[in-house]
Amino acid sequence: MKLARLLNEAGLPVTDGAAADIPVSGFAIDHRKIAPGTVFGAFQGAAFNGEDYIAAAVSAGAVAVVARAGVPVEGALHIASDNPRAAFARLAARFFRPVPGTIVAVTGTNGKTSTVEMTRQIWRMCGERAASIGTLGVTTPDGSQATGLTSPDIVTFLSNMTGLAREGFTHVAYEASSHGLDQHRSEGVPLAAAGFTSFSRDHLDYHGTMEAYFAAKLRLFTDLLQPHACAVVWDEGQDWSARVIDAAGQRGCRVLRVGPGDGADLLLRSRETTQLGQQIEVEHAGQTYRLMLPLIGAYQAANALVAAGLAIATGADPARVFDAVGRLQPVRGRLERALITKTGAPVYIDYAHAADALAAAIAALRPHTAGRLIIVFGAGGDRDQGKRFDMGKAAAVADFVIVTDDNPRGEDPAAIRAAILSGLPADPARVRDIGDRREAIALAIAKAGRDDIVLIAGKGHEQGQIIGRGDAVRVLPFDDVAVARECAAAQGDKA
């Protein structure tokens, strides 16, 4: 494909007539992945500045460089832009074709991973060939392939979309993180619908303020979702949800409100917890559906209903959708039951790594807990430090709390734990500080009695523990599910 055609289709100016004759073979944002004919995206980042590698990219065969105006580019066409990330995304989106015909995106502080995976499952049970992209990687009926980030870089994202289309996938749901939206890492594909799950404090180390954080997420509805497409919004009366609904309406989008409030298009009429899940009653388009959701927790019901809304918004038959909701499978690392101890205590693994998410996980498990709720959790290093005290406060309602290491990265692990502990009572009978995560998990399992429940929070599906930063970073193999089972086995338990 010729560069001039890509520029025209992307609405970018052709400043050099010779561009018409430049064939493009690919796109890259890593100078080490340049091949002859590649368009290179040179962006300023928190850790690396792609502009420093322009000469190396051109030497390796880059035919064009997307970068800020005024940045020196020699030996290749300079595609100058005040927002090079956005320009690069628009250009790359014209190159990576085809893409699946039905694509939806989901944003929110919590619930993105579960919602896109549940949407994939519902579509599959409705007869569609469906996949999801997000924290768990690229997930298909054959399994998952990791991408490394909730929102992968724009080249990986678009090439994954094209690859899925060529493999015959017609439906894809993907996570749109605030980082990905802010950095134009997950766009360029037509959206049939977009979902909003929740909003609370997180990632302020990157965004700075809650308003900036929210503005990044709102881009999904103000910039990416086409007019006349559908916004599916979980609405419990939060001002954030109301602002999403208003923005989507101003964009000219249809809005499908989901939740327990009056006026919801998909109304949650009732929810009752059971031993293995929850009985829910929902109303949509004048029809009432009663179903058994085989997952625990109010927020699991919320995620499932947003997923149902996305499926309905993209043409699935409501009766088949709600039948599928009753057959949903747990999502990896999201209130995933790892084992039942020899005393009969279930052990759950959850990705909760912010105060609101931790509180939601506790609230989900509390109705199922006849005895004590025992929690093991920590906080990641080199991330939003202000949330650590709040996480301690959220965990204080549990009966026994063990504060441990999560992914300390380049920070002092003891300092991270101390910040969390400042939000907890100084009561050694209820609160322990144990840096070694395996030791902490082993103690929780050893203390759990028949009527107790253990929650191991923070890392969820992750397979490693990140220690150090930069050239000194190490990723130690660590899977909370596997470690919990190993600790239980060592104590004579069976999963």
N, C-alpha and C positions, 0 to 999 in steps of 0.2 A: 504494500500500500504506500502511496506517495504522501510525503509530509504535507504538501499544500492541501491535499484533500482533507487530511485530518484536521488541519488548522481551520479550514473553512467550515467543516462540520461542527467543530467545537466553538465556532464564533470568535476565534482568535485571529488577530491581524497577520497577514502574510507580508512581512517587512522586507523579504528578500525574494526576488523573482526566481532565483535558482532553487528555492525550496520546492518548486513544482517537480523538479527532477530528482529529488532525494528520496530513495526508497527507505522505508522504515521496517526493521525486522523485529523490534521489541522495545520494551520500556524497562528502566531500572532506576532505583534510588540508591543502590549500592555500587560504587565504582568498580568493585571486584566482580560484578556480574555483567559487565559491559561486553557486548560482542559487536562486531561491525554492523552498523545500521541501527544502533540503539539510540533512543531518546533518553537522556539522563536528567533526572530531577535533582537539583542541587538546593537543598533546604537547610536553613539554620535550625538546629535542634538543641535540646538541653545539654546533651553530652557531646555531640559531634556537629560540626558544621560542614554540610555537604559541599559548600562553595570551595572548601580547601582541596577538594578532590576533582575539580573540573578538569584540570590539565591531565590528570591520570586517566580520567574517563575518555577525554578526546583522544589521547594516545592509544587507548584500547579500542577505539573505533566508534565512539559516540558521534552521531551526525548532527545532533541538536542538543542544546542544554536549556532547560527551563530554570530560570533563576531571576533574582531581583534585577531591576534596571540598575545599571552602573557597575555591576559585577563583571570583571574582565572575563571574556570568553574568546579564545583564539582557536581557529581551526575547525570550528563548528558553528552552526546557526545558533544565535542567542535568541531564545524566545523569552522576552522580558515581561515581567508582571509584578505588580505590587503585592500580589498574593500567589507566589509560584506554586504552592501546594494545590490550590484550587485550579489553577490553569493546567497543571500537570494531570490532575484527576480528570478534567474535562477532555483533555487530549487523549489520555490513555483509554477512556471509556469508549472512544470512537474506534480504537484499534482492537479491543478485546470483544469479539463477537463470534458466535451468538451468545445470548444469555437465556436462562430459563424464562418462560413466558409469564409465570406468576411468582413475584418476589414480594416479601413483606419484611419490614424491619421493626425491631423492638428496642425501645430505650427505657431508662428508669434506673434509679440507684440500685434497687434489688429486684430480682425476679426475671432479669433478661434471659439468663441461661435456661432456666426452667421453662419460660414461656416459649422460646423458639424451639426447644426440644419437644415440648408438648404439642406445639403447632405442627411440627414435622410428624409426630406420631398420629395426630388426628387426621392429617391429610392422607397418610399411608393407609389408615384404617378406612378412609373414604375412597380408597382405590387409586390415589395419585402416587406418582413416583417422586418422592420428596426427600429433601436434605436440609440440614441446618448448618450455619457457620457461626462460631463464637468461641467462648472460653473453652469449651470442650474440643474445639477443632472443627474440622469438617466431618459432620456426622451423617451417615447414610444407613440403610438397613444392614450393611455389611460391617459397620463399626465406625470408629472415629480416627481421624488423622490429625495430629496436633499441628497448630499454626504458631503457637507461642504467645499469642496475645488475644484478648477479647475481640479487638478489632485489628486484624492484620494490616500490614501496609497496603497501599492502594493497588500496587502491582499484584501482590499475592491475592488480594480480595478479588480483583477483576479476573485474574487467570483462573482462580478457583471457580468463579461463576461460569466462565467459558468452558472449563473442563467438565463441570457438572452438566451443562447443556449438551455437550457433545456425547456424554454418557447416557443421555436420555432423560435426565431429571427435568421435570416441568415445573416443580414447585420448590422454592427455597425460602426459608426464614433465617434472618441473620440478626445478630446483636449489634446495635449501634451504641457504642460507648461514648461517653463525653469526650474522652481523648480522641477517639476516632472521628467524631463529628467535628471537633475543633480543628483537627489536622487534616480534614478532607481525606480520610483513609477508607471510608466506606460509603462511596457514592458512585454516581455514574450509571446506575441501572434504574430502569423504570419501576416504581413501587405501586403495587396494587393497593396496599394498605400499610399502616404503621401503627404500632401499639405503644402505649405508655402505661407502665406498671406502678411506679412509686417515685417519691423524691424525698431524700433526707441527706444529712451531712455526709460527705465523703470527698476525697480527692481535692481538698482545699489547698494542699501543698502545691498543686498544679494550677488550679483555677483562681485561687486567692479568696474569692467571696462566693457566697451561695448564689447571688444573682448571676455572676459570671458562669458558674457551674450550670445553673438552670438554662442560661442563654445558649450554652453549647448543646444541651439536649433538645432545646426548642427548635434548633436548626432542622431537625428531622421533619418537623411539621411546617416550618415557614419556608424552607429552601428545597428540601429533597422530595417531599410528598407532593405529587402533582395535583393541581386542582381537579376536583371531582373524584379523586381517590378517597379512601376511607380511613379515618382516624379512629382507632379503637382505644378508649381511655378508661382505665380503672378509676372510678369516682366515688370516694367516700366523703365528699364534702370538703376536701383539701383545696386551699387556694391555688396550689400548684396545678392540680388537675383542671380547675376552672380556667386557668390561664392557657393550658394546652388546648382545651375545648374552644376557647375564644380565638386562639391563633389559628387553629385548623379551620374554624368557620370563616374567618376573614380570608383565608387562603382559597376558600371555595370548596373545601373538602366536605364530604359527608362525615358525620360523627356518630359513632356507635358507643354510647355510654354503657359501661359495665359496672355493676356494684349493687349495694343493698339499698341505695337511696331512691326516693320517689322520682319517677321520670326516667329511670334507667331503661335503656332499650333491651338490655339483657339483665334482668333483675334477679338478684340472689334473694329469694324469699325467706329461706331458712337454712340453717346448717347445724347439724347435731353430730358430736363426736362419737365414734364407736371404737371398739378395741383395735381394729385394723385400718381405720380410715375415718370417713365422715359421710353422713347422709345429707345430701343437699337437694334443695328444691329451687328450680329456676323457672323464670317465665320469659318467653320471647315471642313476639308477634302473636300474642293472644293465646299461645300454647304453654301449658305447664309441663315441666319435665322433672321427674323424681329419679335420682340416680345415686348410686353408691360410688363415691370417689375413693379409690384404694390408696389414698395418701393422707398423711396427718398434717394439721396446721391450717389456720385460717388463710395464711398467705399462699399456701399451696392451692387452696380453692380459688383464690383471686387469680393466681397465675393461670390455672386451668381454664377459668372463664374468659380471661383475656385471649388465651389461645383459641378457645371456641369462637370468640368474636372475630378473630382474624380469619379463621376457617370459613365462617359464615359470610364475612365481608368479601371473601374471594370466591364465592359461588358454591360452597359446599352445602348440602342439604342439612338443615338444622337437626332433624331427627337422627340422621346418621352421625352428626357431630356429637350430640349429647350421648348417644350410645357409645361413641369412641371415648368420650371423657370418662365414662365409667370403667374403661379398660386401660387407662393410662398406666404406664410403668414408671417407677421412681427414676429421677434424674441423678446421675452420678454425683455424689458429694453434696446433694441437696436433701437434708433430712433423710439420708440413706442409712438404713439399719444395717450395721456391719455384723452384728452377732447378738446372741442372747447368752449371758453368762451362765455358769453352772448353778447360780442361785436364782436364775430366772429374770435377771435385769437386762433389758434391751440396751444396746449401745448404738447411738446415732452419730453420724458424721455430717457436719454442715459447713458450708463455705462462709458463714456469717463472719465478717471481718470489720464491721462498723457497729456502732451502738444500736441503731434502729434494727439492723438485721439480727443482732444478738438477742435483743428484746423480743423480736418476732419469733425466733426459734424457741426461746424459753416459753413464750406464750403458747406456741404450738404444742409443746411437750407437756406443759403443766396439767392440762385436763386428763392426760393419760397416766399421770404419776400419783400412785396411791401413797408412796413413801417419800423419799428424798430425790430431789433433782440435783445431780452432781455434774459440774461443768469444768471442762478443761479448755483453756483458750489463751491466746496471746495477741500481739499486734505486730504488724510488719514494720521493719526499720526503713528509714529513708522515705517515709510516707507521712501523711497528715498526722502530725504529733498531737494536735489539739483534740482528736477524738479519743485518745487513750483513757483519760479520766472518765469520759462519758461511757466508755465500754465497761470500765470497772463499776460504775453506778448501775448500768443495765444488768450486770451479772450479780449484783448484790442481793437480788431477790431470790437467787438460788439457795439451796440448803447447804451445799458444800462446793467451794470454788477453788480450783487450782490454776494459778496464773503461771504460764510457761512461755517458752520461746516459740515464735511463729517463723517468719523469715527475717531474722535480724538485719540482714544485709550489712551495710557499713556502720551501723550504730552499735553502741554498747548494749548487749542484751539485758543486762541487769538494770540499766537506766530505763529501758522500754518497760520492763516489768514493774519498776518502781512507779512509773507514771500511771500505769493501770491500777496498781495497788492503792494509789492515793484516792481512788474513787470507791474503795472497798473498806469495810470496817476492819480495824486491826484486831482480829479475833482468830487466833491460831486454831481454835476448835472448828472454825468454819472456813478459814481462808489460808491457803498455803502458797508459797513461792518456790517453784521447782523449775529451774531453767531447762533441764534435760527433758525434752518432750516425751521421749519413750518412758522415762521414769514417771513422769506426770500421768501419762495414760495408764501405766501399770497400777499406780496407786488408786486412780479413780475406779478401775475395774475391781481391784481388790476390796474396796470399800463398799461396792454396790451390793445391796441386799435384794431380796426377792421383789419387793414392791418399789424399788428405786429405778431411775432411768439415768443413764450417762449420756451427756452431750459433749462431743469433742468438736470444737468450732474453730474456724479460721482458715483452714487449708483445703477442706473439701476434697475435690478431685485431684489436687496437686500431687505430683510424684516425687518432689524433691524439696529440700530445705535450703534456702539461699543464704549464704554466709559471705560477708565481705562485699567489696564493690570494685569496679574498674578491673584492672589486671589481676587483682587479688581475689576476685569473686570465685566462690566454689558452690556447687550445687550437690548437696549430699542426698543420696537416695532416701526418700521418706514418704510413705503412703500411710495416712492415718488409718485407713481401713485395714491394711495389711498389718500394721504395727499393733492395732487393737486386737486383732485375731491372734497374733503371735504372743502378746502379753496374756491373753485369755488362755491360750493353749499351755503356756508355761505355768499357769495357775490351775490347770486341769479342766478348763472350760471347753465347750464345743460350740462352734458357730451354728 
